[in-house]
Amino acid sequence: MITSATPRSAQDTLPQPTLYLAFELGKNTWKLGFTIGVAQQPRERTLPAGDVARVQQEIARAKQRFGLPEDARVVSCYEAGRDGFWLHRYLVAHNIQNHVIDSASIEVNRRHRRAKTDRLDVHKLLTMLLRHHAGERKVWSVVQVPSMEEEDRRQLHRELQTAKRDRMRVTNRMQGLLSNVGVRLTLQGDVSAHLEQLRQWDGTPLPPALRARLERDWQQVCFLTEQIKTLEAHRRELLRTSADPVLEQVRQLVSLRGIGITSAWLFVMEFFAWRGFQTGKEVRALAGLTPTPHQSGQVRHELGIAKAGNGQMRTMAVEIAWGWLQFQPTSALSQWYQARFGHGNAGYRKLGIVALARKLLIALWRFIETGVLPEGAVLKAAVPHATP
């Protein structure tokens, strides 16, 4: 007897109808590409940037166009960029499986690397999305999306970094303007009063327009300095009073000699608090501290570190590694560095400090995860604790 019913085991193995969607996000417009398979010509649509209602409409129309049921699964992707993660959260909230892709991990055909249009980008993303969904996990790097709370925690130290960078930019501009007329001035104290007494290379006072510009720039420097003081005071207050478990990790790192609030805050908020590392290799890879080997035939040498991932973490890790040698000279890591690189020239020691930074970052991660001190490390005498 022949029956049209499909056995349950066969139903479980049938491929689920899936609509694949790729976004090319622009400032003014979005380019959408839809497909259901490799051999299917993509359906392309352009719509105003941020118009999520139109996105839903185009998804429904694409399902009708490809003959998919209304409840067919939708898998999408877009490159990480200026739009951040809000679109990802919107798509997930509407039962769309989305991937945020690291732009630097997208492969490029070297023969056609100069050709770039939104249409080509959408087609490329669709092709790679199909490969990824088929099981090719190394086709690209998927960005780990933080929760809204985790993302909000990063605002304080990023605002502080921006304020310091802006202040340095303004002071450098002021020094450059003064150098143009042959003046050297240390930008400290009451700079506005000093500007009236300054003389150019020929002994004449500063031109009025230049002096007015310098006074306005100095007002901006004073404003940024007060902003930095306020942010740093707020950070210290949070570290002293907050019972947040994430800030407890900051206190744990600050307890180590050679680790300050700025570095500990950056390490925790950008890395340790939410990344979910499984191995030390993942820690060093995300900081861009992995070596880059070059081997072809009998030729073998290193091209340096990868420098992929979080540049702020990498810079801070190297800076802390130099401080670790000074404040933790009896630790196993410092002794390893001195034995291997301490007697070399300056270039060799700089090469070694990157290796030390890689090892130290992994040791700090393990200290956060397990509470086990890096071998030979010393704690500070007093450590800040949360107070009610």
Secondary structure as GFF3:
##gff-version 3
##sequence-region A 1 388
A	DSSP	alpha_helix	8	13	.	.	.	ID=ss1
A	DSSP	beta_strand	18	25	.	.	.	ID=ss2
A	DSSP	beta_strand	29	35	.	.	.	ID=ss3
A	DSSP	beta_strand	43	48	.	.	.	ID=ss4
A	DSSP	alpha_helix	52	65	.	.	.	ID=ss5
A	DSSP	beta_strand	73	79	.	.	.	ID=ss6
A	DSSP	alpha_helix	86	93	.	.	.	ID=ss7
A	DSSP	beta_strand	97	101	.	.	.	ID=ss8
A	DSSP	three_ten_helix	103	105	.	.	.	ID=ss9
A	DSSP	three_ten_helix	110	112	.	.	.	ID=ss10
A	DSSP	alpha_helix	118	133	.	.	.	ID=ss11
A	DSSP	three_ten_helix	137	139	.	.	.	ID=ss12
A	DSSP	alpha_helix	148	153	.	.	.	ID=ss13
A	DSSP	alpha_helix	155	179	.	.	.	ID=ss14
A	DSSP	alpha_helix	191	197	.	.	.	ID=ss15
A	DSSP	alpha_helix	208	241	.	.	.	ID=ss16
A	DSSP	alpha_helix	245	254	.	.	.	ID=ss17
A	DSSP	alpha_helix	261	267	.	.	.	ID=ss18
A	DSSP	pi_helix	268	272	.	.	.	ID=ss19
A	DSSP	alpha_helix	280	286	.	.	.	ID=ss20
A	DSSP	beta_strand	291	296	.	.	.	ID=ss21
A	DSSP	beta_strand	299	305	.	.	.	ID=ss22
A	DSSP	alpha_helix	311	327	.	.	.	ID=ss23
A	DSSP	alpha_helix	332	340	.	.	.	ID=ss24
A	DSSP	alpha_helix	346	370	.	.	.	ID=ss25
###
